[in-house]
Amino acid sequence: MATSETRPLNEVVFLTVAEVAAVMRVSKMTVYRLVHSGHLPAIRVGRSFRVPEQAVHDYLRESYVGVGESA
């Protein structure tokens, strides 16, 4: 789920698991499952994970299913 646009690391905004859960309106456990399954890229900082903000937006955009569309 890498974006075609590569940004310098000093411009990347990283979110905590709790912040990702709030944006996606899901539990933190759901975010951990997405990270561990490889559906949501993340980096490990000590014992915590950080998720690039753009990766969250990309995941949501790719997962979007409109009304009346078949899955």
Residue, then its C-alpha position, 0 to 999 in steps of 0.5 A: m500500500a505504498t504511495s507513488e509519491t515518496r516524501p522525505l521522512n521529516e514531512v511524514v506525519f505518524l499517528t499512534v494506534a489510538e489516533v488511528a483508531a479514532v480516525m477510523r472509528v474502530s477499536k485499537m485492537t482492530v488497528y493492531r490486527l490491521v498492522h499485524s496482518g500487513h493491511l496497514p503499514a506501520i513502524r515499530v518505535g520501542r514497544s509501540f507502533r506508528v502509522p503514517e497518516q497517508a497510509v490510513h487515508d490510502y487504506l480507507r480510500e481503497s476499502y471504501v464501498g459505495v451504496g449499491e456497489s457489489a463487493 
